[in-house]
Amino acid sequence: MVTKDQRRRQLAREKFLRQQERRTAQRRKAHRRNAAIAVGLAIALGAGVFAYATDVFRDDEGKKDNAAPEASPSGKPADPCARPAAGKPSGEQWKKEPALSVDRTASYIMRLETTCGDIGITMNATKAPHTVNSFNFLAGQGFFDHTKCHRLTTGGIYVLQCGDPEGTGRGGPGYTIPDENLKDPRLKGKVYPAGTVAMANQYNARTGQGRNSGGSQFFLVYKDSRLPPDYTPFGTVTGGKDVLKKIADAGAAPPDAAQNTAPNATVVIDRATVRTS
């Protein structure tokens, strides 16, 4: 006959086993979710994929993200940005990269007048002449005007991605430019430091395919982000860091069908201009 004490011990063991099974299932679920997010946080152009290993996110386990702004009555974070200016992206396409005409000794400043505030970017024509030349050309053509920054990542890597006239992560100018400056000494320990501006591309590290596939999409790093040095660093945010913080603080929406995580803030480039200093 089973005594009350034996029964209590048996029930305790069964409870412990159930707890262990639940914890194991939760860990497996979290692993699958992180793997899906890692793929979903793709900084990509066209069908290319920029996939991050799951361990990218481990460095930030237990850390708190920046506080989100006060929620609206609907429960969604309040949009901290203004309404976009009237107009829509031109969507113009070109068959080939514009002829190289930038002065490699000059300093080029790109100004993004966004719905959330102005962002100034100093571009390095010495180390990334093709990239700076392309941005100078596209800005002069009004290509970036009225385009939406379509992706914000808030875990593991911290970037705002812009430059797609379609706003889907698949658009571009019709041509591609070569990778440049991949051995920039600032990219120490496979970290793109806060303030870096770099190109998105179709490179797939697993297959080694997709080099020299940058177009018009670029990303602004608002917090040090661990990334492989496969994405042309061509500029530095020299104005508007508070704007990036405001956008980041508003958070990102859940992944859509294409695994894009759109910023909750309405981030639209009303106008982009480039000048030499």
Long-range contacts (C-beta under 8 A, 24 or more apart in sequence): 36-255, 36-259, 37-155, 37-156, 37-255, 38-156, 39-259, 40-255, 40-259, 40-260, 40-261, 41-153, 41-155, 41-156, 41-157, 41-259, 41-261, 42-169, 42-259, 43-151, 43-153, 43-159, 43-161, 43-200, 43-217, 43-219, 43-231, 44-169, 44-200, 44-201, 44-202, 45-164, 45-169, 45-170, 45-172, 45-200, 45-201, 45-202, 45-213, 45-214, 45-215, 45-217, 46-170, 46-172, 46-202, 46-213, 46-215, 47-170, 47-202, 48-201, 48-202, 48-203, 48-204, 48-210, 48-213, 49-202, 49-204, 50-200, 50-201, 50-203, 50-231, 51-204, 51-205, 51-206, 52-156, 52-157, 52-227, 56-156, 56-157, 56-226, 57-155, 57-156, 59-156, 59-226, 60-155, 60-156, 65-154, 65-155, 65-251, 66-245, 66-248, 66-249, 67-249, 68-249, 68-250, 68-251, 69-249, 69-250, 76-264, 77-250, 77-251, 77-264, 78-250, 79-250, 79-264, 79-265, 79-266, 80-116, 80-246, 80-247, 80-249, 80-250, 80-265, 81-114, 81-115, 81-116, 81-246, 81-247, 81-265, 81-266, 81-267, 81-268, 82-115, 82-116, 82-266, 83-115, 83-266, 84-115, 84-146, 84-266, 84-268, 84-270, 85-115, 85-146, 85-268, 85-270, 85-271, 87-145, 87-146, 87-270, 88-146, 89-143, 89-145, 89-146, 89-147, 89-165, 89-166, 90-141, 90-142, 90-143, 90-145, 90-165, 91-165, 91-166, 91-171, 92-141, 92-143, 92-173, 93-173, 93-174, 94-173, 94-174, 94-175, 95-174, 95-175, 96-175, 97-130, 97-134, 97-175, 97-176, 97-177, 98-133, 98-134, 98-137, 100-129, 100-130, 100-133, 101-133, 102-129, 102-132, 102-133, 102-136, 103-276, 104-129, 106-276, 106-277, 107-276, 107-277, 108-132, 108-135, 108-136, 108-274, 108-275, 108-276, 108-277, 109-238, 109-274, 109-275, 109-276, 109-277, 110-135, 110-139, 110-235, 110-272, 110-273, 110-274, 111-272, 111-273, 111-274, 111-275, 112-144, 112-162, 112-240, 112-269, 112-272, 113-269, 113-270, 113-271, 113-272, 113-273, 114-149, 114-243, 114-267, 114-268, 114-269, 114-270, 115-266, 115-267, 115-268, 115-270, 116-243, 116-246, 116-247, 116-265, 116-266, 116-267, 117-240, 117-242, 117-243, 117-246, 118-239, 118-240, 118-243, 119-220, 119-237, 119-239, 119-240, 119-243, 119-244, 120-237, 120-238, 120-239, 120-240, 121-197, 121-220, 121-235, 121-236, 121-237, 121-238, 122-235, 122-236, 122-238, 122-277, 123-197, 123-234, 123-235, 123-274, 124-181, 124-234, 124-235, 124-236, 127-180, 127-181, 127-184, 127-234, 128-180, 128-181, 128-232, 128-233, 128-234, 129-180, 130-177, 130-178, 130-180, 131-177, 131-180, 131-199, 131-214, 131-232, 131-234, 132-234, 132-235, 134-173, 134-177, 134-216, 135-234, 135-274, 136-274, 138-173, 138-216, 138-272, 139-272, 139-273, 139-274, 140-274, 143-173, 143-216, 143-272, 144-216, 144-269, 144-271, 144-272, 145-269, 145-270, 145-271, 145-272, 146-268, 146-269, 146-270, 147-268, 147-269, 148-266, 148-267, 148-268, 148-269, 149-247, 149-263, 149-267, 149-268, 149-269, 150-260, 150-262, 151-219, 151-260, 151-261, 151-262, 151-263, 152-247, 152-248, 152-251, 152-252, 152-261, 152-262, 152-263, 152-264, 152-267, 153-252, 153-261, 154-248, 154-251, 154-252, 154-261, 156-225, 156-226, 157-221, 157-225, 157-226, 157-227, 158-194, 158-221, 158-222, 158-223, 158-224, 158-225, 158-248, 159-219, 159-220, 159-221, 159-222, 159-225, 160-219, 160-220, 160-222, 160-244, 160-247, 160-248, 160-263, 160-267, 161-200, 161-217, 161-218, 161-219, 161-220, 162-217, 162-218, 162-219, 162-220, 162-267, 162-269, 163-200, 163-215, 163-216, 163-217, 163-218, 164-216, 164-217, 165-216, 168-258, 168-260, 169-217, 169-258, 169-260, 171-215, 171-216, 171-217, 172-215, 172-216, 172-217, 173-215, 173-216, 174-215, 175-215, 176-212, 176-213, 176-214, 176-215, 177-212, 177-214, 177-215, 178-212, 178-214, 179-203, 179-211, 179-212, 179-214, 179-230, 179-232, 180-232, 180-234, 181-232, 181-233, 181-234, 182-229, 182-230, 182-231, 182-232, 183-229, 184-229, 184-233, 186-233, 187-229, 187-233, 189-226, 190-226, 190-227, 190-228, 190-229, 191-224, 191-225, 191-226, 191-227, 192-221, 192-224, 192-225, 192-227, 192-231, 192-233, 193-221, 193-224, 194-221, 194-222, 194-223, 194-224, 194-225, 195-221, 195-236, 195-237, 195-238, 195-241, 196-220, 196-221, 196-233, 196-235, 196-236, 196-237, 197-221, 197-233, 197-234, 197-235, 197-236, 197-237, 198-231, 198-232, 198-233, 198-234, 198-235, 199-231, 199-232, 199-234, 200-231, 201-230, 201-231, 201-232, 203-230, 203-231, 205-230, 220-244, 222-247, 222-248, 223-248
